[in-house]
Amino acid sequence: MEAKTTTASPTMREMISQKISSFEAHHQGLKARKGGFLVAPATILLGWVVLVVGLITIPLPGPGWLTVFIGVAIISLEQKWARGVLGFGVKAYDGFFAWYHRQNRTTRYAVISAGVAVVWVTFMALFYGAWSMGWANFADPAMYAMGLHR
């Protein structure tokens, strides 16, 4: 009789570990080449760009958190502090989703609703700040109609 094997989806820790392994080997090879002194600043810049894109895409469908963790992983190739942040973040992410999957439907919906509310409030605050500084003048008629003035 054959034993059934279930394939659980990989944890964030497993996905990040796989990515870091491939990054590290390639990264060390680039540093050994001519012009390798440019690798460190380019790596840090790339890591921050990926991190910011990940932060922007967290509320959108797709791999927002994975992108954030990959950005921090890229930075961790050059910055020791980022390795600690990465370990903490991945552990917290996996812990949250382990907790989340144990909850009943009502609690899950409440968590999702709270998350959506936080995202909306954050985006609205950022938009209002941009509008207040004159970066979103296209919204003037709507903002004035709501009684908001700079």
Summary of the structure (lengths in Angstrom):
residues: 150
radius of gyration: 20.9
end to end distance: 74.1
largest distance: 74.1
contacts: 355
relative contact order: 0.08
helix: 77%
strand: 0%
